[in-house]
Amino acid sequence: MTAMTDARTAADARTAAVTGATGFLGSRLCDRLLAEGWAVRGLSRPTSDRDGLGGVEWHVGDLADDETLRSLVDGADVVFHLAGIGLWSAGPETVWAVNRDGTERVLAACRDGDVGRVVFTSTAGTRRPQGDGDFADETDVAEPIGAYQDSKAAAEELVDRYARANGDAVTVHPTSIFGPDDREFTAQLLAMGVEPTMPAHLPGGLSIVGVGDVVDGLLAAAEHGTSGEHYILGGENLTFEQAVDRIADAADGSPARIRVPATAIRAAGPVAELVDIVADRRVFPFDREMADLATQRLFYTSRKAHDELGYEYRPLEAHVPDAMEWYRADVR
Ligand SMILES: NC(=O)c1ccc[n+]([C@@H]2O[C@H](COP(=O)([O-])OP(=O)(O)OC[C@H]3O[C@@H](n4cnc5c(N)ncnc54)[C@H](OP(=O)(O)O)[C@@H]3O)[C@@H](O)[C@H]2O)c1
């Protein structure tokens, strides 16, 4: 390539601003954007681990820092707002402040600046199937359970309002994301599949989507989504039992065989609430309503994303080798 084409390529590169760039999903998104020739700006807290993300232009601060947010988003063609926090790592007040108030600040910075499209990452949890065995779609808006869903639902309303007021914004709703570097859901599911010391798994079921497929969905939403619309980015719908057995087969482990009865999980709800209050520690399933949720089949359809964005997902087995390699090297 000549110096002139180099210069033209750099000038033509589209700019993405990514909040949550140092996270499990955000770091994969940054890798992909860089590989596809985007100029990538990332929001990073001073304490965030930025290893392995060379090539990103870092804007150091957090979601409470309006100046940093403005410099992050101004001039971006697409703002991918992924930063968020769950009840695994914080209490309800922090969860609300980061997920709802943080989104409000990102949108205010976008409104003040010169920004193309906002792609907001919510959760499939704000939607729920109407009955056991049904598949939820974007219209199955559910009464939020717990601070995480509550804050994400409130953030969705802000994004919808931004779109209605002549902003350009779409919302994506990933289901449970599976892939390397996720010490929460992925590590637990792999442990249930392959660790003889983890012989229990949950009743109920869920939609499991590979992290690479969600990245595809984010890019497709940026490219083809309709402003103001919502898209579920799901994967295979599996009972926990099926998921654990298939991970065990794919990873050549011994499948877990003992299932935790639904009654035991429901009983654990009040205990978790008590530990939370007394010891200021958050223990799954966090509270009674979450406990009940863990016993249900939470299945989703991604048909709208398929039809309108060209979104496709791969089966669980396609994602196990990479996740297993990371698990064996870093978690065990
Ligand atoms: N993982 C899933 O199964 C799943 C499913 C549905 C939706 N989602 C949503 O997808 C998004 C990404 O999830 P993830 O799994 O990648 O989570 P993650 O690994 O925990 O990453 C969260 C990111 O948000 C950043 N962050 C948290 N609080 C912040 C604050 N106050 N200011 C600035 N940045 C802050 C974190 O920074 P640090 O690096 O400094 O911690 C990190 O970069 C989240 O919005 C989540 O709710 C995830």
The ligand as a Gaussian input file, in Angstrom:
#p B3LYP/6-31G(d) Opt

LIG

0 1
 N      -22.567000     -11.127000      30.000000
 C      -23.843000     -11.387000      29.742000
 O      -24.288000     -12.560000      29.776000
 C      -24.777000     -10.268000      29.364000
 C      -26.080000     -10.600000      28.942000
 C      -26.957000      -9.571000      28.584000
 C      -26.525000      -8.250000      28.630000
 N      -25.256000      -7.969000      29.050000
 C      -24.852000      -6.550000      29.076000
 O      -23.753000      -6.399000      28.200000
 C      -22.889000      -5.361000      28.683000
 C      -21.468000      -5.892000      28.781000
 O      -21.473000      -6.998000      29.682000
 P      -20.151000      -7.814000      30.048000
 O      -20.567000      -9.202000      30.310000
 O      -19.090000      -7.517000      29.055000
 O      -19.803000      -7.134000      31.458000
 P      -18.371000      -6.902000      32.133000
 O      -17.363000      -7.872000      31.660000
 O      -18.660000      -6.832000      33.601000
 O      -17.951000      -5.464000      31.599000
 C      -18.586000      -4.324000      32.061000
 C      -17.850000      -3.111000      31.541000
 O      -18.490000      -1.940000      32.069000
 C      -17.482000      -1.146000      32.690000
 N      -18.030000      -0.379000      33.787000
 C      -18.690000      -0.812000      34.882000
 N      -19.012000       0.207000      35.682000
 C      -18.544000       1.325000      35.082000
 C      -18.547000       2.703000      35.402000
 N      -19.105000       3.151000      36.538000
 N      -17.980000       3.563000      34.542000
 C      -17.401000       3.127000      33.403000
 N      -17.363000       1.846000      33.044000
 C      -17.913000       0.955000      33.876000
 C      -16.451000      -2.143000      33.168000
 O      -15.216000      -1.487000      33.446000
 P      -14.044000      -2.217000      34.297000
 O      -13.233000      -2.999000      33.308000
 O      -13.299000      -1.097000      34.912000
 O      -14.736000      -3.099000      35.308000
 C      -16.382000      -3.062000      31.972000
 O      -15.632000      -2.481000      30.932000
 C      -23.460000      -4.916000      30.031000
 O      -24.231000      -3.751000      29.845000
 C      -24.364000      -6.073000      30.437000
 O      -25.423000      -5.649000      31.256000
 C      -24.368000      -8.935000      29.399000

